[in-house]
Amino acid sequence: MEDAGHEKRVLSHIENLVADEHRLFAKGSLDATEAARLAAVQVELDRYWDLLRQRRAARETGHDPNAAQLRPPGIVENYEG
């Protein structure tokens, strides 16, 4: 069940990123380092949500979810659906 294990790791990573994002938002005022970290967390979250959607779409259409790849930030951030 490698597929289920991989998806659990992706979800766990997303949960950790969300917790980090919430912690930073809760601070209110951020210094430059914290603001940069928040921006990086938000981009990484977008990438991992995209990966999860790719995996689920592959599974639903009978393809291998393990073929899904983490896409570069430029692709994920500039996606217009």
Secondary structure, 3 states (H helix, E strand, C coil): CHHHHHHHHHHHHHHHHHHHHHHHHHHCCCCHHHHHHHHHHHHHHHHHHHHHHHHHHHHHCCCCHHHCCCCCHHHHHCCCC
